């Protein structure tokens, strides 16, 4: 139960390359949905 505020600037944004699932977390090694590879798509514009 670690659903955090998706707008928190301290979190990174990850997208699964396999199923497209998106997750906001401090760090994510694999997709919680399909265990696929995720990539960091965080857009932290200053
Ligand atoms: Zn996935």
mmCIF file of the protein (N, C-alpha, C, O) and its ligand, coordinates in Angstrom:
data_MODEL
# 
_entry.id   MODEL 
# 
loop_
_entity.id 
_entity.type 
_entity.pdbx_number_of_molecules 
1 polymer     1 
2 non-polymer 1 
# 
_entity_poly.entity_id                      1 
_entity_poly.type                           'polypeptide(L)' 
_entity_poly.nstd_linkage                   no 
_entity_poly.nstd_monomer                   no 
_entity_poly.pdbx_seq_one_letter_code       
;(UNK)(UNK)(UNK)(UNK)(UNK)(UNK)(UNK)(UNK)(UNK)(UNK)(UNK)(UNK)(UNK)(UNK)(UNK)(UNK)
(UNK)(UNK)(UNK)(UNK)(UNK)(UNK)(UNK)(UNK)(UNK)(UNK)(UNK)(UNK)(UNK)(UNK)(UNK)(UNK)
(UNK)(UNK)(UNK)(UNK)(UNK)(UNK)(UNK)(UNK)(UNK)(UNK)(UNK)(UNK)(UNK)(UNK)
;
_entity_poly.pdbx_seq_one_letter_code_can   XXXXXXXXXXXXXXXXXXXXXXXXXXXXXXXXXXXXXXXXXXXXXX 
_entity_poly.pdbx_strand_id                 A 
# 
loop_
_entity_poly_seq.entity_id 
_entity_poly_seq.num 
_entity_poly_seq.mon_id 
_entity_poly_seq.hetero 
1 1  UNK n 
1 2  UNK n 
1 3  UNK n 
1 4  UNK n 
1 5  UNK n 
1 6  UNK n 
1 7  UNK n 
1 8  UNK n 
1 9  UNK n 
1 10 UNK n 
1 11 UNK n 
1 12 UNK n 
1 13 UNK n 
1 14 UNK n 
1 15 UNK n 
1 16 UNK n 
1 17 UNK n 
1 18 UNK n 
1 19 UNK n 
1 20 UNK n 
1 21 UNK n 
1 22 UNK n 
1 23 UNK n 
1 24 UNK n 
1 25 UNK n 
1 26 UNK n 
1 27 UNK n 
1 28 UNK n 
1 29 UNK n 
1 30 UNK n 
1 31 UNK n 
1 32 UNK n 
1 33 UNK n 
1 34 UNK n 
1 35 UNK n 
1 36 UNK n 
1 37 UNK n 
1 38 UNK n 
1 39 UNK n 
1 40 UNK n 
1 41 UNK n 
1 42 UNK n 
1 43 UNK n 
1 44 UNK n 
1 45 UNK n 
1 46 UNK n 
# 
loop_
_struct_asym.id 
_struct_asym.entity_id 
A 1 
B 2 
# 
loop_
_chem_comp.id 
_chem_comp.type 
_chem_comp.mon_nstd_flag 
UNK 'L-peptide linking' . 
ZN  non-polymer         . 
# 
_pdbx_entity_nonpoly.entity_id   2 
_pdbx_entity_nonpoly.name        ? 
_pdbx_entity_nonpoly.comp_id     ZN 
# 
_pdbx_nonpoly_scheme.asym_id         B 
_pdbx_nonpoly_scheme.entity_id       2 
_pdbx_nonpoly_scheme.mon_id          ZN 
_pdbx_nonpoly_scheme.ndb_seq_num     1 
_pdbx_nonpoly_scheme.pdb_seq_num     101 
_pdbx_nonpoly_scheme.auth_seq_num    101 
_pdbx_nonpoly_scheme.pdb_mon_id      ZN 
_pdbx_nonpoly_scheme.auth_mon_id     ZN 
_pdbx_nonpoly_scheme.pdb_strand_id   A 
_pdbx_nonpoly_scheme.pdb_ins_code    . 
# 
loop_
_atom_site.group_PDB 
_atom_site.id 
_atom_site.type_symbol 
_atom_site.label_atom_id 
_atom_site.label_alt_id 
_atom_site.label_comp_id 
_atom_site.label_asym_id 
_atom_site.label_entity_id 
_atom_site.label_seq_id 
_atom_site.pdbx_PDB_ins_code 
_atom_site.Cartn_x 
_atom_site.Cartn_y 
_atom_site.Cartn_z 
_atom_site.occupancy 
_atom_site.B_iso_or_equiv 
_atom_site.pdbx_formal_charge 
_atom_site.auth_seq_id 
_atom_site.auth_comp_id 
_atom_site.auth_asym_id 
_atom_site.auth_atom_id 
_atom_site.pdbx_PDB_model_num 
ATOM   1   N  N  . UNK A 1 1  ? 0.844  -1.195 0.000   1.00 0.00 ? 1   UNK A N  1 
ATOM   2   C  CA . UNK A 1 1  ? 0.000  0.000  0.000   1.00 0.00 ? 1   UNK A CA 1 
ATOM   3   C  C  . UNK A 1 1  ? 0.880  1.245  0.000   1.00 0.00 ? 1   UNK A C  1 
ATOM   4   O  O  . UNK A 1 1  ? 0.892  2.001  0.972   1.00 0.00 ? 1   UNK A O  1 
ATOM   5   N  N  . UNK A 1 2  ? 1.581  1.449  -1.038  1.00 0.00 ? 2   UNK A N  1 
ATOM   6   C  CA . UNK A 1 2  ? 2.486  2.590  -1.081  1.00 0.00 ? 2   UNK A CA 1 
ATOM   7   C  C  . UNK A 1 2  ? 2.107  3.494  -2.237  1.00 0.00 ? 2   UNK A C  1 
ATOM   8   O  O  . UNK A 1 2  ? 2.955  3.951  -3.003  1.00 0.00 ? 2   UNK A O  1 
ATOM   9   N  N  . UNK A 1 3  ? 0.806  3.739  -2.343  1.00 0.00 ? 3   UNK A N  1 
ATOM   10  C  CA . UNK A 1 3  ? 0.383  4.634  -3.412  1.00 0.00 ? 3   UNK A CA 1 
ATOM   11  C  C  . UNK A 1 3  ? 0.587  6.073  -2.955  1.00 0.00 ? 3   UNK A C  1 
ATOM   12  O  O  . UNK A 1 3  ? -0.045 6.551  -2.013  1.00 0.00 ? 3   UNK A O  1 
ATOM   13  N  N  . UNK A 1 4  ? 1.466  6.723  -3.638  1.00 0.00 ? 4   UNK A N  1 
ATOM   14  C  CA . UNK A 1 4  ? 1.817  8.071  -3.237  1.00 0.00 ? 4   UNK A CA 1 
ATOM   15  C  C  . UNK A 1 4  ? 1.220  9.093  -4.193  1.00 0.00 ? 4   UNK A C  1 
ATOM   16  O  O  . UNK A 1 4  ? 0.694  8.750  -5.252  1.00 0.00 ? 4   UNK A O  1 
ATOM   17  N  N  . UNK A 1 5  ? 1.309  10.297 -3.809  1.00 0.00 ? 5   UNK A N  1 
ATOM   18  C  CA . UNK A 1 5  ? 0.819  11.386 -4.644  1.00 0.00 ? 5   UNK A CA 1 
ATOM   19  C  C  . UNK A 1 5  ? 1.583  11.417 -5.967  1.00 0.00 ? 5   UNK A C  1 
ATOM   20  O  O  . UNK A 1 5  ? 2.795  11.631 -5.973  1.00 0.00 ? 5   UNK A O  1 
ATOM   21  N  N  . UNK A 1 6  ? 0.895  11.207 -7.075  1.00 0.00 ? 6   UNK A N  1 
ATOM   22  C  CA . UNK A 1 6  ? 1.560  11.169 -8.381  1.00 0.00 ? 6   UNK A CA 1 
ATOM   23  C  C  . UNK A 1 6  ? 2.192  12.488 -8.780  1.00 0.00 ? 6   UNK A C  1 
ATOM   24  O  O  . UNK A 1 6  ? 2.985  12.551 -9.720  1.00 0.00 ? 6   UNK A O  1 
ATOM   25  N  N  . UNK A 1 7  ? 1.843  13.518 -8.075  1.00 0.00 ? 7   UNK A N  1 
ATOM   26  C  CA . UNK A 1 7  ? 2.383  14.821 -8.418  1.00 0.00 ? 7   UNK A CA 1 
ATOM   27  C  C  . UNK A 1 7  ? 3.555  15.222 -7.530  1.00 0.00 ? 7   UNK A C  1 
ATOM   28  O  O  . UNK A 1 7  ? 4.097  16.322 -7.636  1.00 0.00 ? 7   UNK A O  1 
ATOM   29  N  N  . UNK A 1 8  ? 3.926  14.299 -6.658  1.00 0.00 ? 8   UNK A N  1 
ATOM   30  C  CA . UNK A 1 8  ? 5.048  14.591 -5.788  1.00 0.00 ? 8   UNK A CA 1 
ATOM   31  C  C  . UNK A 1 8  ? 6.331  14.713 -6.603  1.00 0.00 ? 8   UNK A C  1 
ATOM   32  O  O  . UNK A 1 8  ? 6.650  13.824 -7.391  1.00 0.00 ? 8   UNK A O  1 
ATOM   33  N  N  . UNK A 1 9  ? 7.059  15.791 -6.422  1.00 0.00 ? 9   UNK A N  1 
ATOM   34  C  CA . UNK A 1 9  ? 8.300  16.009 -7.181  1.00 0.00 ? 9   UNK A CA 1 
ATOM   35  C  C  . UNK A 1 9  ? 9.424  15.095 -6.751  1.00 0.00 ? 9   UNK A C  1 
ATOM   36  O  O  . UNK A 1 9  ? 10.458 15.022 -7.414  1.00 0.00 ? 9   UNK A O  1 
ATOM   37  N  N  . UNK A 1 10 ? 9.230  14.399 -5.648  1.00 0.00 ? 10  UNK A N  1 
ATOM   38  C  CA . UNK A 1 10 ? 10.285 13.522 -5.153  1.00 0.00 ? 10  UNK A CA 1 
ATOM   39  C  C  . UNK A 1 10 ? 10.204 12.113 -5.740  1.00 0.00 ? 10  UNK A C  1 
ATOM   40  O  O  . UNK A 1 10 ? 11.045 11.257 -5.467  1.00 0.00 ? 10  UNK A O  1 
ATOM   41  N  N  . UNK A 1 11 ? 9.177  11.898 -6.547  1.00 0.00 ? 11  UNK A N  1 
ATOM   42  C  CA . UNK A 1 11 ? 9.014  10.559 -7.095  1.00 0.00 ? 11  UNK A CA 1 
ATOM   43  C  C  . UNK A 1 11 ? 9.380  10.526 -8.573  1.00 0.00 ? 11  UNK A C  1 
ATOM   44  O  O  . UNK A 1 11 ? 9.303  11.531 -9.279  1.00 0.00 ? 11  UNK A O  1 
ATOM   45  N  N  . UNK A 1 12 ? 9.767  9.377  -9.000  1.00 0.00 ? 12  UNK A N  1 
ATOM   46  C  CA . UNK A 1 12 ? 10.055 9.185  -10.414 1.00 0.00 ? 12  UNK A CA 1 
ATOM   47  C  C  . UNK A 1 12 ? 8.873  8.491  -11.070 1.00 0.00 ? 12  UNK A C  1 
ATOM   48  O  O  . UNK A 1 12 ? 8.046  7.868  -10.404 1.00 0.00 ? 12  UNK A O  1 
ATOM   49  N  N  . UNK A 1 13 ? 8.813  8.610  -12.360 1.00 0.00 ? 13  UNK A N  1 
ATOM   50  C  CA . UNK A 1 13 ? 7.703  8.057  -13.100 1.00 0.00 ? 13  UNK A CA 1 
ATOM   51  C  C  . UNK A 1 13 ? 8.214  6.928  -13.976 1.00 0.00 ? 13  UNK A C  1 
ATOM   52  O  O  . UNK A 1 13 ? 9.137  7.105  -14.770 1.00 0.00 ? 13  UNK A O  1 
ATOM   53  N  N  . UNK A 1 14 ? 7.601  5.770  -13.819 1.00 0.00 ? 14  UNK A N  1 
ATOM   54  C  CA . UNK A 1 14 ? 8.057  4.619  -14.572 1.00 0.00 ? 14  UNK A CA 1 
ATOM   55  C  C  . UNK A 1 14 ? 6.971  4.096  -15.485 1.00 0.00 ? 14  UNK A C  1 
ATOM   56  O  O  . UNK A 1 14 ? 5.785  4.143  -15.157 1.00 0.00 ? 14  UNK A O  1 
ATOM   57  N  N  . UNK A 1 15 ? 7.387  3.599  -16.628 1.00 0.00 ? 15  UNK A N  1 
ATOM   58  C  CA . UNK A 1 15 ? 6.433  3.001  -17.558 1.00 0.00 ? 15  UNK A CA 1 
ATOM   59  C  C  . UNK A 1 15 ? 6.955  1.640  -17.985 1.00 0.00 ? 15  UNK A C  1 
ATOM   60  O  O  . UNK A 1 15 ? 8.127  1.477  -18.325 1.00 0.00 ? 15  UNK A O  1 
ATOM   61  N  N  . UNK A 1 16 ? 6.057  0.673  -17.958 1.00 0.00 ? 16  UNK A N  1 
ATOM   62  C  CA . UNK A 1 16 ? 6.434  -0.680 -18.349 1.00 0.00 ? 16  UNK A CA 1 
ATOM   63  C  C  . UNK A 1 16 ? 6.565  -0.757 -19.870 1.00 0.00 ? 16  UNK A C  1 
ATOM   64  O  O  . UNK A 1 16 ? 5.699  -0.288 -20.609 1.00 0.00 ? 16  UNK A O  1 
ATOM   65  N  N  . UNK A 1 17 ? 7.645  -1.344 -20.308 1.00 0.00 ? 17  UNK A N  1 
ATOM   66  C  CA . UNK A 1 17 ? 7.877  -1.445 -21.746 1.00 0.00 ? 17  UNK A CA 1 
ATOM   67  C  C  . UNK A 1 17 ? 7.056  -2.575 -22.355 1.00 0.00 ? 17  UNK A C  1 
ATOM   68  O  O  . UNK A 1 17 ? 6.905  -2.658 -23.574 1.00 0.00 ? 17  UNK A O  1 
ATOM   69  N  N  . UNK A 1 18 ? 6.531  -3.439 -21.503 1.00 0.00 ? 18  UNK A N  1 
ATOM   70  C  CA . UNK A 1 18 ? 5.775  -4.585 -22.002 1.00 0.00 ? 18  UNK A CA 1 
ATOM   71  C  C  . UNK A 1 18 ? 4.269  -4.324 -22.064 1.00 0.00 ? 18  UNK A C  1 
ATOM   72  O  O  . UNK A 1 18 ? 3.632  -4.556 -23.091 1.00 0.00 ? 18  UNK A O  1 
ATOM   73  N  N  . UNK A 1 19 ? 3.709  -3.838 -20.951 1.00 0.00 ? 19  UNK A N  1 
ATOM   74  C  CA . UNK A 1 19 ? 2.250  -3.666 -20.907 1.00 0.00 ? 19  UNK A CA 1 
ATOM   75  C  C  . UNK A 1 19 ? 1.830  -2.202 -20.859 1.00 0.00 ? 19  UNK A C  1 
ATOM   76  O  O  . UNK A 1 19 ? 0.647  -1.889 -20.990 1.00 0.00 ? 19  UNK A O  1 
ATOM   77  N  N  . UNK A 1 20 ? 2.785  -1.314 -20.672 1.00 0.00 ? 20  UNK A N  1 
ATOM   78  C  CA . UNK A 1 20 ? 2.455  0.105  -20.664 1.00 0.00 ? 20  UNK A CA 1 
ATOM   79  C  C  . UNK A 1 20 ? 1.964  0.609  -19.323 1.00 0.00 ? 20  UNK A C  1 
ATOM   80  O  O  . UNK A 1 20 ? 1.558  1.765  -19.203 1.00 0.00 ? 20  UNK A O  1 
ATOM   81  N  N  . UNK A 1 21 ? 1.995  -0.230 -18.335 1.00 0.00 ? 21  UNK A N  1 
ATOM   82  C  CA . UNK A 1 21 ? 1.557  0.185  -17.007 1.00 0.00 ? 21  UNK A CA 1 
ATOM   83  C  C  . UNK A 1 21 ? 2.469  1.289  -16.490 1.00 0.00 ? 21  UNK A C  1 
ATOM   84  O  O  . UNK A 1 21 ? 3.687  1.245  -16.662 1.00 0.00 ? 21  UNK A O  1 
ATOM   85  N  N  . UNK A 1 22 ? 1.851  2.281  -15.854 1.00 0.00 ? 22  UNK A N  1 
ATOM   86  C  CA . UNK A 1 22 ? 2.654  3.381  -15.321 1.00 0.00 ? 22  UNK A CA 1 
ATOM   87  C  C  . UNK A 1 22 ? 2.584  3.401  -13.813 1.00 0.00 ? 22  UNK A C  1 
ATOM   88  O  O  . UNK A 1 22 ? 1.529  3.196  -13.213 1.00 0.00 ? 22  UNK A O  1 
ATOM   89  N  N  . UNK A 1 23 ? 3.715  3.647  -13.225 1.00 0.00 ? 23  UNK A N  1 
ATOM   90  C  CA . UNK A 1 23 ? 3.806  3.613  -11.771 1.00 0.00 ? 23  UNK A CA 1 
ATOM   91  C  C  . UNK A 1 23 ? 4.678  4.770  -11.297 1.00 0.00 ? 23  UNK A C  1 
ATOM   92  O  O  . UNK A 1 23 ? 5.713  5.081  -11.885 1.00 0.00 ? 23  UNK A O  1 
ATOM   93  N  N  . UNK A 1 24 ? 4.230  5.387  -10.229 1.00 0.00 ? 24  UNK A N  1 
ATOM   94  C  CA . UNK A 1 24 ? 5.033  6.447  -9.643  1.00 0.00 ? 24  UNK A CA 1 
ATOM   95  C  C  . UNK A 1 24 ? 5.669  5.920  -8.372  1.00 0.00 ? 24  UNK A C  1 
ATOM   96  O  O  . UNK A 1 24 ? 4.973  5.511  -7.443  1.00 0.00 ? 24  UNK A O  1 
ATOM   97  N  N  . UNK A 1 25 ? 6.968  5.930  -8.333  1.00 0.00 ? 25  UNK A N  1 
ATOM   98  C  CA . UNK A 1 25 ? 7.659  5.409  -7.166  1.00 0.00 ? 25  UNK A CA 1 
ATOM   99  C  C  . UNK A 1 25 ? 9.046  6.011  -7.063  1.00 0.00 ? 25  UNK A C  1 
ATOM   100 O  O  . UNK A 1 25 ? 9.552  6.616  -8.008  1.00 0.00 ? 25  UNK A O  1 
ATOM   101 N  N  . UNK A 1 26 ? 9.641  5.838  -5.917  1.00 0.00 ? 26  UNK A N  1 
ATOM   102 C  CA . UNK A 1 26 ? 11.008 6.341  -5.749  1.00 0.00 ? 26  UNK A CA 1 
ATOM   103 C  C  . UNK A 1 26 ? 11.954 5.497  -6.584  1.00 0.00 ? 26  UNK A C  1 
ATOM   104 O  O  . UNK A 1 26 ? 12.908 6.001  -7.176  1.00 0.00 ? 26  UNK A O  1 
ATOM   105 N  N  . UNK A 1 27 ? 11.672 4.218  -6.620  1.00 0.00 ? 27  UNK A N  1 
ATOM   106 C  CA . UNK A 1 27 ? 12.472 3.321  -7.435  1.00 0.00 ? 27  UNK A CA 1 
ATOM   107 C  C  . UNK A 1 27 ? 11.622 2.097  -7.759  1.00 0.00 ? 27  UNK A C  1 
ATOM   108 O  O  . UNK A 1 27 ? 10.835 1.627  -6.937  1.00 0.00 ? 27  UNK A O  1 
ATOM   109 N  N  . UNK A 1 28 ? 11.802 1.599  -8.969  1.00 0.00 ? 28  UNK A N  1 
ATOM   110 C  CA . UNK A 1 28 ? 11.007 0.463  -9.397  1.00 0.00 ? 28  UNK A CA 1 
ATOM   111 C  C  . UNK A 1 28 ? 11.875 -0.404 -10.305 1.00 0.00 ? 28  UNK A C  1 
ATOM   112 O  O  . UNK A 1 28 ? 12.416 0.065  -11.306 1.00 0.00 ? 28  UNK A O  1 
ATOM   113 N  N  . UNK A 1 29 ? 11.994 -1.657 -9.940  1.00 0.00 ? 29  UNK A N  1 
ATOM   114 C  CA . UNK A 1 29 ? 12.882 -2.529 -10.706 1.00 0.00 ? 29  UNK A CA 1 
ATOM   115 C  C  . UNK A 1 29 ? 12.130 -3.294 -11.785 1.00 0.00 ? 29  UNK A C  1 
ATOM   116 O  O  . UNK A 1 29 ? 12.687 -3.613 -12.835 1.00 0.00 ? 29  UNK A O  1 
ATOM   117 N  N  . UNK A 1 30 ? 10.859 -3.585 -11.521 1.00 0.00 ? 30  UNK A N  1 
ATOM   118 C  CA . UNK A 1 30 ? 10.084 -4.315 -12.517 1.00 0.00 ? 30  UNK A CA 1 
ATOM   119 C  C  . UNK A 1 30 ? 8.613  -3.944 -12.403 1.00 0.00 ? 30  UNK A C  1 
ATOM   120 O  O  . UNK A 1 30 ? 8.175  -3.401 -11.389 1.00 0.00 ? 30  UNK A O  1 
ATOM   121 N  N  . UNK A 1 31 ? 7.863  -4.240 -13.446 1.00 0.00 ? 31  UNK A N  1 
ATOM   122 C  CA . UNK A 1 31 ? 6.457  -3.887 -13.481 1.00 0.00 ? 31  UNK A CA 1 
ATOM   123 C  C  . UNK A 1 31 ? 5.653  -4.714 -12.474 1.00 0.00 ? 31  UNK A C  1 
ATOM   124 O  O  . UNK A 1 31 ? 5.767  -5.939 -12.439 1.00 0.00 ? 31  UNK A O  1 
ATOM   125 N  N  . UNK A 1 32 ? 4.842  -4.039 -11.660 1.00 0.00 ? 32  UNK A N  1 
ATOM   126 C  CA . UNK A 1 32 ? 4.026  -4.740 -10.670 1.00 0.00 ? 32  UNK A CA 1 
ATOM   127 C  C  . UNK A 1 32 ? 2.889  -5.512 -11.320 1.00 0.00 ? 32  UNK A C  1 
ATOM   128 O  O  . UNK A 1 32 ? 2.277  -6.373 -10.689 1.00 0.00 ? 32  UNK A O  1 
ATOM   129 N  N  . UNK A 1 33 ? 2.609  -5.209 -12.570 1.00 0.00 ? 33  UNK A N  1 
ATOM   130 C  CA . UNK A 1 33 ? 1.511  -5.861 -13.276 1.00 0.00 ? 33  UNK A CA 1 
ATOM   131 C  C  . UNK A 1 33 ? 1.965  -7.130 -14.000 1.00 0.00 ? 33  UNK A C  1 
ATOM   132 O  O  . UNK A 1 33 ? 1.339  -8.183 -13.877 1.00 0.00 ? 33  UNK A O  1 
ATOM   133 N  N  . UNK A 1 34 ? 3.044  -7.018 -14.744 1.00 0.00 ? 34  UNK A N  1 
ATOM   134 C  CA . UNK A 1 34 ? 3.484  -8.163 -15.541 1.00 0.00 ? 34  UNK A CA 1 
ATOM   135 C  C  . UNK A 1 34 ? 4.934  -8.545 -15.282 1.00 0.00 ? 34  UNK A C  1 
ATOM   136 O  O  . UNK A 1 34 ? 5.473  -9.444 -15.927 1.00 0.00 ? 34  UNK A O  1 
ATOM   137 N  N  . UNK A 1 35 ? 5.560  -7.855 -14.333 1.00 0.00 ? 35  UNK A N  1 
ATOM   138 C  CA . UNK A 1 35 ? 6.945  -8.158 -13.992 1.00 0.00 ? 35  UNK A CA 1 
ATOM   139 C  C  . UNK A 1 35 ? 7.892  -7.867 -15.156 1.00 0.00 ? 35  UNK A C  1 
ATOM   140 O  O  . UNK A 1 35 ? 8.994  -8.411 -15.228 1.00 0.00 ? 35  UNK A O  1 
ATOM   141 N  N  . UNK A 1 36 ? 7.449  -7.014 -16.050 1.00 0.00 ? 36  UNK A N  1 
ATOM   142 C  CA . UNK A 1 36 ? 8.284  -6.673 -17.194 1.00 0.00 ? 36  UNK A CA 1 
ATOM   143 C  C  . UNK A 1 36 ? 9.285  -5.578 -16.868 1.00 0.00 ? 36  UNK A C  1 
ATOM   144 O  O  . UNK A 1 36 ? 9.373  -5.096 -15.739 1.00 0.00 ? 36  UNK A O  1 
ATOM   145 N  N  . UNK A 1 37 ? 10.023 -5.208 -17.876 1.00 0.00 ? 37  UNK A N  1 
ATOM   146 C  CA . UNK A 1 37 ? 11.050 -4.169 -17.693 1.00 0.00 ? 37  UNK A CA 1 
ATOM   147 C  C  . UNK A 1 37 ? 10.404 -2.792 -17.720 1.00 0.00 ? 37  UNK A C  1 
ATOM   148 O  O  . UNK A 1 37 ? 9.603  -2.482 -18.602 1.00 0.00 ? 37  UNK A O  1 
ATOM   149 N  N  . UNK A 1 38 ? 10.762 -1.981 -16.749 1.00 0.00 ? 38  UNK A N  1 
ATOM   150 C  CA . UNK A 1 38 ? 10.228 -0.627 -16.704 1.00 0.00 ? 38  UNK A CA 1 
ATOM   151 C  C  . UNK A 1 38 ? 11.324 0.371  -17.023 1.00 0.00 ? 38  UNK A C  1 
ATOM   152 O  O  . UNK A 1 38 ? 12.510 0.115  -16.813 1.00 0.00 ? 38  UNK A O  1 
ATOM   153 N  N  . UNK A 1 39 ? 10.900 1.503  -17.533 1.00 0.00 ? 39  UNK A N  1 
ATOM   154 C  CA . UNK A 1 39 ? 11.874 2.548  -17.804 1.00 0.00 ? 39  UNK A CA 1 
ATOM   155 C  C  . UNK A 1 39 ? 11.418 3.819  -17.123 1.00 0.00 ? 39  UNK A C  1 
ATOM   156 O  O  . UNK A 1 39 ? 10.224 4.077  -16.974 1.00 0.00 ? 39  UNK A O  1 
ATOM   157 N  N  . UNK A 1 40 ? 12.396 4.607  -16.714 1.00 0.00 ? 40  UNK A N  1 
ATOM   158 C  CA . UNK A 1 40 ? 12.119 5.845  -16.016 1.00 0.00 ? 40  UNK A CA 1 
ATOM   159 C  C  . UNK A 1 40 ? 11.753 6.918  -17.032 1.00 0.00 ? 40  UNK A C  1 
ATOM   160 O  O  . UNK A 1 40 ? 12.563 7.295  -17.878 1.00 0.00 ? 40  UNK A O  1 
ATOM   161 N  N  . UNK A 1 41 ? 10.526 7.398  -16.934 1.00 0.00 ? 41  UNK A N  1 
ATOM   162 C  CA . UNK A 1 41 ? 10.093 8.430  -17.864 1.00 0.00 ? 41  UNK A CA 1 
ATOM   163 C  C  . UNK A 1 41 ? 9.806  9.728  -17.130 1.00 0.00 ? 41  UNK A C  1 
ATOM   164 O  O  . UNK A 1 41 ? 9.036  10.574 -17.583 1.00 0.00 ? 41  UNK A O  1 
ATOM   165 N  N  . UNK A 1 42 ? 10.453 9.851  -15.982 1.00 0.00 ? 42  UNK A N  1 
ATOM   166 C  CA . UNK A 1 42 ? 10.244 11.047 -15.176 1.00 0.00 ? 42  UNK A CA 1 
ATOM   167 C  C  . UNK A 1 42 ? 10.616 12.299 -15.951 1.00 0.00 ? 42  UNK A C  1 
ATOM   168 O  O  . UNK A 1 42 ? 11.663 12.370 -16.594 1.00 0.00 ? 42  UNK A O  1 
ATOM   169 N  N  . UNK A 1 43 ? 9.743  13.269 -15.875 1.00 0.00 ? 43  UNK A N  1 
ATOM   170 C  CA . UNK A 1 43 ? 10.002 14.527 -16.553 1.00 0.00 ? 43  UNK A CA 1 
ATOM   171 C  C  . UNK A 1 43 ? 10.140 15.615 -15.497 1.00 0.00 ? 43  UNK A C  1 
ATOM   172 O  O  . UNK A 1 43 ? 9.202  16.357 -15.204 1.00 0.00 ? 43  UNK A O  1 
ATOM   173 N  N  . UNK A 1 44 ? 11.308 15.681 -14.954 1.00 0.00 ? 44  UNK A N  1 
ATOM   174 C  CA . UNK A 1 44 ? 11.549 16.646 -13.893 1.00 0.00 ? 44  UNK A CA 1 
ATOM   175 C  C  . UNK A 1 44 ? 12.152 17.910 -14.472 1.00 0.00 ? 44  UNK A C  1 
ATOM   176 O  O  . UNK A 1 44 ? 13.360 18.136 -14.403 1.00 0.00 ? 44  UNK A O  1 
ATOM   177 N  N  . UNK A 1 45 ? 11.298 18.711 -15.033 1.00 0.00 ? 45  UNK A N  1 
ATOM   178 C  CA . UNK A 1 45 ? 11.784 19.955 -15.628 1.00 0.00 ? 45  UNK A CA 1 
ATOM   179 C  C  . UNK A 1 45 ? 11.972 21.014 -14.541 1.00 0.00 ? 45  UNK A C  1 
ATOM   180 O  O  . UNK A 1 45 ? 11.111 21.215 -13.685 1.00 0.00 ? 45  UNK A O  1 
ATOM   181 N  N  . UNK A 1 46 ? 13.070 21.651 -14.599 1.00 0.00 ? 46  UNK A N  1 
ATOM   182 C  CA . UNK A 1 46 ? 13.359 22.685 -13.590 1.00 0.00 ? 46  UNK A CA 1 
ATOM   183 C  C  . UNK A 1 46 ? 12.648 23.977 -13.931 1.00 0.00 ? 46  UNK A C  1 
ATOM   184 O  O  . UNK A 1 46 ? 12.770 24.960 -13.200 1.00 0.00 ? 46  UNK A O  1 
HETATM 185 ZN ZN . ZN  B 2 .  ? 3.968  -4.464 -17.269 1.00 0.00 ? 101 ZN  A ZN 1 
# 
